[in-house]
Amino acid sequence: MRIAVLTGGGVAPGMNAAVRAVSQRAFHEKWEVLGVRGGYGGLLEGRLEPVEPRRLGGMMHRGGT
């Protein structure tokens, strides 16, 4: 199974936590996780990149998603 994680832009408290939680669960299920760069435009342009578990470390304290 492959999933892509996409946020729609704008500031929303808790988005990094939500992205991290969804990704961690997917890794637990042995799914491939892809990040979408650039929101919906990035999805349409195919700007997908693999997300590795180690990239999730420390994201809770950074701004942006």
C-alpha positions in Angstrom: 0.0 0.0 0.0 1.2 3.5 -0.8 -0.2 6.7 0.7 0.6 10.3 0.0 0.5 13.0 2.7 -0.8 16.3 1.5 -1.7 19.5 3.5 -3.7 22.2 2.0 -1.7 25.2 3.1 -2.3 27.8 5.7 -1.4 27.7 9.4 -3.2 25.1 11.4 -2.1 24.1 14.9 -1.5 20.4 15.1 -0.9 19.6 11.4 2.7 18.5 12.0 1.5 16.1 14.7 -1.2 14.8 12.4 1.2 14.2 9.5 3.6 12.5 11.9 0.9 10.3 13.4 -0.5 9.2 10.0 3.0 8.5 8.7 4.1 6.5 11.8 1.0 4.4 11.6 1.6 3.8 7.9 5.2 2.7 8.6 3.9 0.4 11.3 1.7 -1.2 8.7 4.7 -1.5 6.3 3.2 1.0 3.8 5.1 3.3 1.6 4.7 7.0 2.6 5.1 9.8 0.0 5.2 13.5 0.8 3.7 16.0 -1.6 5.7 19.1 -2.2 3.8 22.3 -3.0 0.3 21.4 -1.9 -2.3 20.6 -4.6 -0.1 22.0 -7.4 2.6 19.6 -6.4 0.2 16.7 -6.5 -1.0 17.7 -10.0 2.7 18.1 -11.1 3.7 14.8 -9.6 6.1 16.3 -7.0 6.0 13.3 -4.7 9.0 12.1 -2.7 9.4 9.1 -0.3 9.3 9.9 3.4 11.7 8.0 5.6 10.9 7.5 9.3 14.0 9.4 10.4 12.7 12.6 8.6 9.8 12.7 11.1 12.1 13.3 14.1 11.9 16.8 15.5 9.1 17.9 13.2 6.7 18.6 16.1 8.7 21.7 17.0 9.1 23.2 13.5 6.8 25.6 11.8 5.1 24.7 8.5 4.0 21.3 7.3 
